[in-house]
Structures are given as structure tokens and as C-alpha cells.
Amino acid sequence: MSPEASANNDRAARIATEAAAHAVPKALRAGASAPTFKLLDTLGNVITLETALQAGPVVLNFVRGAWCTFGESSLVQLASTYEKILGAGATAFAVAPPSRSSADQPPLPIPELIDVDMKVACAFGLAFELPEELRSRYIELGYIPPKCRKPDSFLVPIQATYLIDQDGVVLLAHIDTDYRHPLDNEALLGALAKIRARSTAREQAARSRGNWGLE
């Protein structure tokens, strides 16, 4: 990449980051109840958060889509620990708006949910208005802006990772206005380990109470 192209990319990232910063205060934080949703995955399967939580904690990785190389890198990074997430008793999904991409993307083990018109991203407070000077650039890259009631609206998702417990409460929320900084996998796995340890302790306590009652 030429120095000029690199400088242009840095400038575009800075503009998008500053715009996203204005929307971040509205994003869902730890301790909040996660909004329920129903989405299709890329294979056409219907996925609901309510059903997924019945099996254990859920990790939601909101990404910008296949059009964004940084978003794809974030997804690849999360997918590299997908088996460990499953081993911790949780499930994980990527959530992205529809997009066009000229490059063939290798299949990843983590299911990807198609967030049409960014309804779920908006419900989590993960949307911001892209400045007009970047809109043609994003469209050229393959981004498809969601349909909005406001004719001049051009929403883009904020990259974020959530860990939701079986009660539907957000335990971990990593929200970064700079889409080049995904959540560290070890932090996520550490949080999952704590959930599993607490669950095991509760189960052991329940068994102990039950055994005591039989004596």
C-alpha cells in the first residue's frame, strides 16, 4: 500500500471513529438485559436469542460485514477460539448487516446471522450515522446501508462483543469505536471460565443440600 493510500485509510478510520464515539453512550452495557431477536443465518436457519440461551451463555460478535477487512479479521480471530467457547458451555454468533464482497471468503465455524436493516444492532445501541464524505467509499467497498425512515440516514454498525448469561443479562460488553481493535480472546475466555466456575459451584451446593435432606 502506498503512503498516500495508507494516509487516506487512516483519515477515513479517524472520521468514522469520531462519528461512532457520539453514538457509543447509547450502547448496551454490562448489567443490562439483552433484547431478544430472531434472525436468519447464512444457511437460512432461524436463530433466536431466547432459544440459544436455553443451551447456555451466548457470545454475540457484532461486525461490520464481509466488505470490511478489519471486521473480517475480527471474526477470524473470534472463530479461532470457537471450539474453546463451545467447550466452556457457551455458543457464539457473528451478527452483521448484508453486504456485497468481491472476494471469496473462506468458511468459518462460527455461525453468522444476517441483521437486515440493522434492527438488532440498533436494539443494542450499536449504530451510528456515517459522515457524508465517507458514504461513497463504503458503498464502493460493498457496504449496503440499511433502509431507514429518514431519507438522508446512512447507518453503520459499531463493532462490539457481548457475553450474555442464561438469564439474558449482559455480563461483558466490549464496545470500541475504533473497529480496528477487537476484543482480546483471552478476556472473553476468562469471563466464560468464571461463569462456568460459578455454575459448577451452584450445582455442587444444590447437590449438597439435596444429600443433606436425605440423611
C-alpha positions as CSV (number, residue, x, y, z in Angstrom):
1,M,0.0,0.0,0.0
2,S,1.3,3.4,-1.0
3,P,1.9,6.1,1.7
4,E,-0.9,8.1,0.2
5,A,-3.4,5.2,0.4
6,S,-2.4,4.4,3.9
7,A,-2.9,8.1,4.9
8,N,-6.3,8.1,3.3
9,N,-7.3,4.9,5.2
10,D,-6.1,6.4,8.4
11,R,-8.1,9.5,7.8
12,A,-11.2,7.5,6.9
13,A,-10.8,5.5,10.1
14,R,-10.4,8.6,12.2
15,I,-13.6,10.2,10.8
16,A,-15.6,7.0,11.3
17,T,-14.2,6.6,14.8
18,E,-15.1,10.2,15.8
19,A,-18.7,9.7,14.4
20,A,-19.1,6.4,16.3
21,A,-17.9,8.0,19.5
22,H,-21.1,10.1,19.6
23,A,-23.3,7.0,19.5
24,V,-21.4,4.8,21.9
25,P,-23.1,6.2,25.1
26,K,-26.3,4.6,23.9
27,A,-24.8,1.2,23.6
28,L,-25.9,-1.6,25.9
29,R,-23.6,-2.2,28.8
30,A,-22.8,-4.9,31.3
31,G,-25.8,-5.4,33.7
32,A,-28.4,-4.6,31.1
33,S,-30.9,-7.1,29.8
34,A,-30.2,-8.1,26.2
35,P,-33.1,-7.5,23.7
36,T,-34.4,-10.7,22.2
37,F,-34.3,-11.2,18.5
38,K,-34.9,-13.6,15.6
39,L,-32.6,-13.7,12.7
40,L,-31.6,-16.0,9.8
41,D,-28.1,-17.3,9.5
42,T,-26.3,-17.6,6.2
43,L,-27.7,-21.1,5.7
44,G,-31.3,-20.0,6.1
45,N,-31.7,-21.3,9.7
46,V,-33.9,-19.3,12.1
47,I,-31.9,-18.3,15.2
48,T,-33.5,-16.7,18.3
49,L,-31.6,-15.4,21.3
50,E,-34.1,-17.0,23.6
51,T,-33.6,-20.5,22.2
52,A,-29.8,-20.1,22.1
53,L,-29.7,-19.1,25.8
54,Q,-31.6,-22.2,26.8
55,A,-28.4,-24.1,26.0
56,G,-26.0,-21.8,27.9
57,P,-24.4,-18.4,27.7
58,V,-24.2,-16.7,24.3
59,V,-21.4,-14.6,22.7
60,L,-22.5,-12.1,20.1
61,N,-19.9,-10.6,17.9
62,F,-21.2,-7.6,16.0
63,V,-19.1,-7.0,13.0
64,R,-19.2,-4.6,10.1
65,G,-19.5,-7.3,7.4
66,A,-17.5,-9.0,4.7
67,W,-16.9,-5.7,2.9
68,C,-14.6,-4.6,5.8
69,T,-11.2,-6.3,6.1
70,F,-10.9,-5.3,9.8
71,G,-14.4,-6.7,10.5
72,E,-13.4,-10.0,8.8
73,S,-10.2,-10.1,10.8
74,S,-12.1,-9.7,14.0
75,L,-14.4,-12.5,13.0
76,V,-11.5,-14.8,12.1
77,Q,-9.9,-14.0,15.5
78,L,-13.1,-15.0,17.3
79,A,-13.6,-18.1,15.2
80,S,-10.1,-19.3,16.1
81,T,-11.4,-19.8,19.7
82,Y,-14.8,-21.1,18.7
83,E,-14.1,-24.6,19.9
84,K,-12.9,-23.2,23.3
85,I,-16.1,-21.2,23.5
86,L,-18.2,-24.3,22.9
87,G,-16.0,-26.2,25.4
88,A,-16.9,-23.6,28.0
89,G,-20.6,-24.4,27.6
90,A,-21.4,-21.4,25.5
91,T,-22.5,-20.7,21.9
92,A,-21.3,-17.8,19.7
93,F,-22.7,-16.0,16.7
94,A,-21.4,-13.2,14.5
95,V,-24.0,-10.5,13.7
96,A,-23.5,-8.5,10.5
97,P,-25.7,-6.5,8.1
98,P,-26.0,-7.8,4.5
99,S,-23.1,-6.7,2.2
100,R,-21.5,-7.3,-1.1
101,S,-18.0,-8.6,-1.3
102,S,-16.0,-9.4,-4.4
103,A,-13.5,-11.6,-2.6
104,D,-14.3,-15.2,-1.8
105,Q,-14.4,-15.6,1.9
106,P,-13.3,-18.9,3.4
107,P,-16.0,-20.6,5.6
108,L,-15.7,-20.1,9.3
109,P,-17.1,-22.4,12.0
110,I,-18.9,-19.6,13.8
111,P,-22.5,-19.1,12.5
112,E,-23.1,-15.7,11.0
113,L,-26.5,-14.0,11.5
114,I,-27.8,-11.6,8.9
115,D,-29.0,-8.4,10.6
116,V,-31.3,-7.0,7.9
117,D,-31.7,-3.2,8.2
118,M,-29.5,-3.4,11.3
119,K,-32.5,-3.9,13.6
120,V,-30.6,-5.9,16.2
121,A,-27.6,-3.6,16.1
122,C,-29.9,-0.7,16.7
123,A,-31.6,-2.5,19.5
124,F,-28.2,-2.9,21.2
125,G,-27.4,0.7,20.5
126,L,-24.6,-0.2,18.1
127,A,-25.3,2.1,15.1
128,F,-24.0,5.5,14.1
129,E,-24.6,7.9,11.2
130,L,-21.7,7.8,8.8
131,P,-20.4,11.2,7.7
132,E,-21.4,12.0,4.1
133,E,-17.8,12.3,2.9
134,L,-17.3,8.5,3.6
135,R,-20.5,7.2,2.2
136,S,-19.4,6.6,-1.4
137,R,-16.2,5.0,-0.2
138,Y,-18.2,2.5,1.9
139,I,-20.6,1.7,-1.0
140,E,-17.6,1.0,-3.3
141,L,-16.3,-1.4,-0.7
142,G,-19.6,-3.3,-0.8
143,Y,-21.5,-1.9,2.1
144,I,-25.3,-1.8,1.8
145,P,-26.7,0.9,4.1
146,P,-29.9,-0.2,5.9
147,K,-33.3,1.2,4.9
148,C,-34.3,3.9,7.3
149,R,-37.3,6.2,7.7
150,K,-35.0,9.2,7.4
151,P,-34.1,9.6,3.7
152,D,-30.7,11.0,4.5
153,S,-29.7,8.4,7.1
154,F,-26.7,6.2,6.5
155,L,-26.2,3.9,9.5
156,V,-23.1,1.7,10.1
157,P,-22.7,-0.8,12.9
158,I,-20.3,-0.3,15.7
159,Q,-18.1,-3.3,16.2
160,A,-18.7,-5.0,19.6
161,T,-18.6,-8.2,21.5
162,Y,-21.2,-9.2,24.2
163,L,-21.3,-12.1,26.6
164,I,-24.9,-12.8,27.8
165,D,-25.8,-15.2,30.6
166,Q,-28.7,-17.6,30.5
167,D,-30.9,-15.1,32.3
168,G,-30.4,-12.7,29.3
169,V,-28.2,-10.3,31.3
170,V,-25.1,-8.8,29.7
171,L,-22.0,-9.9,31.6
172,L,-19.4,-8.5,29.4
173,A,-19.6,-5.7,26.8
174,H,-16.6,-4.8,24.7
175,I,-17.5,-1.7,22.6
176,D,-14.8,0.1,20.7
177,T,-15.4,3.0,18.4
178,D,-12.2,2.0,16.6
179,Y,-13.2,-1.1,14.5
180,R,-9.5,-2.0,14.3
181,H,-9.4,-3.0,18.0
182,P,-11.4,-6.2,18.6
183,L,-11.9,-7.8,22.0
184,D,-9.0,-9.9,23.2
185,N,-9.9,-13.6,23.1
186,E,-8.3,-14.4,26.4
187,A,-10.5,-11.8,28.1
188,L,-13.6,-13.5,26.7
189,L,-12.4,-17.0,27.6
190,G,-11.6,-15.8,31.1
191,A,-15.1,-14.4,31.5
192,L,-16.6,-17.7,30.3
193,A,-14.4,-19.6,32.7
194,K,-15.8,-17.6,35.6
195,I,-19.3,-18.3,34.5
196,R,-18.7,-22.0,34.4
197,A,-17.0,-22.0,37.8
198,R,-20.0,-20.2,39.3
199,S,-22.4,-22.6,37.7
200,T,-20.4,-25.6,38.9
201,A,-20.3,-24.2,42.4
202,R,-24.1,-23.7,42.4
203,E,-24.7,-27.2,41.1
204,Q,-22.4,-28.7,43.8
205,A,-24.2,-26.6,46.5
206,A,-27.6,-27.8,45.3
207,R,-26.4,-31.4,45.4
208,S,-25.1,-31.0,48.9
209,R,-28.4,-29.6,50.1
210,G,-30.2,-32.5,48.4
211,N,-27.9,-35.0,50.0
212,W,-28.3,-33.4,53.4
213,G,-32.0,-33.6,53.1
214,L,-31.9,-37.3,52.5
215,E,-29.9,-38.0,55.6
